């Protein structure tokens, strides 16, 4: 029985050739070639390995473990993004507008030129019609003539009669067209902070949702100052070896997701709506009658999106470390 078990084990034993194919994941499907073209090349390689071991080096060349976890390009991108966040505080974050209506007169497309002969023929025709009416209707001639009021199109045409010569008149009209343009009022993040005492009363005297939105944006303003400085400290001020600095920087960069989360929160709060504590219609027409998603999107300006984009770039770099 023992001999039979030994024979079975020998049959199931993996050969060296099969083991080579398994470990190499079938990299060499056929017969493997020699790694060295000659014995001299093999001897040279072995001598180089022995020399590295004598010097205490045990890691092979071009090992990915020796690469910088935070490259120079990564540092440059995060530095620029941090500076952009700080600069974005000085560009418009909020905007509101009023629509101004202007009226302009444009010449009508239809115009007519009447000569004296045309006017005379038309007057003769009108006189003939009047004479026939007088013959058929005697009472019409005895009645007092009444003054007829022309219609609105006729009034527009008569107002547009122009003498062009001794024998011609040009009849023209004008069409009143409305032109609407918007007058914007913009404020930066720094301007919003400085105007809290004067303009902040409009926000903090309104509904709870609008008050909470104002508080969240104040927090975002503070983070736009604190987080870039904190990121620059993590890039250039941390002490220790490369791995320790990279791991600590990775933890620090996670905080750059907070402004994005707060902005999404303000957007969600706008769907609940709030009443204004002031007459928004007389102040800015874009605010609407009450606070909602439309007023929120109309008020947000491009400074918000620039700062959020820089925060996302910085936070995403932390994932790559």
Residue, then its C-alpha position, 0 to 999 in steps of 0.5 A: x500500500x505504501x508503494x502504491x501511494x508513493x507511485x501516485x504521488x510521483x505521478x501528480x508531482x509538478x515538474x520544474x518546467x510546469x512550475x516555471x510556466x505557472x510562476x511566470x503566468x505563461x510568459x514563456x509559452x515555449x522553451x525559455x531562452x537563456x537570459x544572457x547571450x554569453x558566459x562573459x555577460x553572465x559573469x559581468x552581471x554576477x560580479x556587479x551583484x556581488x559588488x552591490x551586496x558588499x556595499x550594503x545595497x539590497x534593492x534592485x535598480x529602477x525599483x518603484x519603491x525608490x520613486x518619490x511619492x510626491x513628485x516635483x510636478x505634484x508639488x507644483x500643481x498643488x502650490x498653484x491650486x493653493x494660490x488660485x484659491x487665495x486669489x479667488x477671494x478677490x474676484x466676484x463670488x455673488x452677482x445680482x441684476x436688474x432688467x432695464x427696458x429701453x424703447x427704440x423706434x424703427x421704420x416700418x417695412x410698408x411705405x407708400x409714395x403718392x403723387x398729386x395725380x394719384x391723390x386727385x383721382x382718389x379724391x374724385x372717386x370719393x366725390x363720386x361716391x359721395x354724390x351717389x349717396x346724396x342722390x339715393x339718400x336725401x336725408x344724408x345731405x341734410x344731416x350735419x357732418x360728423x367728424x370721424x376718429x381714425x383708427x390707430x394704424x391710420x393715426x400712425x401713418x398720418x403722423x408719418x407723412x413727409x413732404x419730399x417735393x411739390x408733387x410727392x408725399x411719402x407715407x411712412x410709419x414707426x414700430x416701437x421695439x423694446x430692448x432689455x439689458x441687465x445691470x449687474x452688481x457683483x461682490x467678491x468674497x472679501x467684499x462680502x466679508x467687509x460688507x457684513x455690517x451693511x449688506x449682511x442685514x438682508x441675509x440674516x433678517x430673512x428665513x432660516x434657510x437663507x441665514x444658514x446659507x450665509x453662515x455656511x458661506x462665511x465658513x467657506x470664506x475662512x477655509x479659503x484662507x486657512x486650507x491653502x496655507x495649511x496645504x503649503x505648510x504640508x508641501x514645504x514645512x513638514x520634517x522627516x523622511x520622504x515616507x513620513x512627509x508623504x503620509x502626513x501630507x496625504x492626511x492633510x489634503x483630505x480637508x480640501x473636500x470640506x468646501x465642496x461638501x459645504x457648497x453642495x449643502x447650500x445647494x440642497x438647502x435652497x430647495x427648501x426655500x425661504x422668505x426674504x426679510x426685505x423687498x427683494x423686487x425693488x432691490x434686485x429683480x434677479x432675486x425673485x419674490x422668495x429664495x429658492x434654487x433659481x435665486x441661488x443659481x442666479x446669485x452664484x458667480x464664477x469666483x465660487x467655481x474657480x475656488x471649488x475647482x482648485x480645492x478638488x484638484x488639491x484633494x484629488x492629488x491626496x488620493x494619488x499619494 
